[in-house]
Amino acid sequence: MSNKRSIGVLLFEGFELLNVFGLLEMYGMAADHFDIRLVYEDGSVIASRQGPKSIVDVSLTMHKSLICCWFRAV
């Protein structure tokens, strides 16, 4: 049985790359403690403000036990 915590980062169209992936780098360094998932409302590919796209892991309705973090555009 795993004692990892699941963290879901809720993305939106035009998200800021540094806001999302800068934070995830910190949690990624403790990968033995956290299970990180990118979340979007329909579980598809989503574009950042800077252009690169991300493939999300789950849709909002698929995963019910995530600790969600989200960021608003500035």
N, C-alpha and C positions, 0 to 999 in steps of 0.2 A: 504494500500500500504506500502511495506517495503522499508526502506532506507538503507538496508544492502548492503554492497559491496560484490561482489563475487570474491573470490580469488581462483585461480587454481594453484596447484603446479604440474608442469610437471615432471613426474618421468621417469627414464630410467633404463634399466637392470643394476643392481649393484649399485644402489644409496646408499648413506650413511644414515643409520637410524637417527643418531643424527642431521645431516644437515637438514633433512626434518622435523622430528617430534619435534626437539627442537624449530624450528621456529614456527611450528603450535601450539605448546603449548601457545606461547605468544598471537597469534590471537584467540585461543580458549578461553582465559580468557576474551575476549571481544566479546563473541559469539552473543551478541545482536546487534553488529555492522558489523559482517562479516559472510558470508556464504562460508565455506571452502570446496573445492573439490580437490580430487586427480585426475590427468589427465595422461593418457598414450595413445600412438598413436592408439592402437586398443581397448582400454577400457577393458582389461582383468586383470588377476592377474599378479603381477610383483614381482620378487625377489630382495631383497636388497643384498648388498655386504656381510652383516653379516649372511644372510640366511633366516630370516623371510620374508614372502611374504605379500604384501598388495593388497587388492581388491580396484581397482580404481573406482571412481564414474562416470567418463565420458571419452569418447575418444576425441581426438583432433578435430574431425569433428562434434561432437555433441553439443558443447557449444561455442558460438561465443562471448559472452560478459564477459569473465573472465579477471581479472588481473593476468597474469601468472608470477610465480616465478620459477626459475630452478637453479640447482646446478650442477656443473661438479665434477666428481670424481677427487680426488687428488692422 
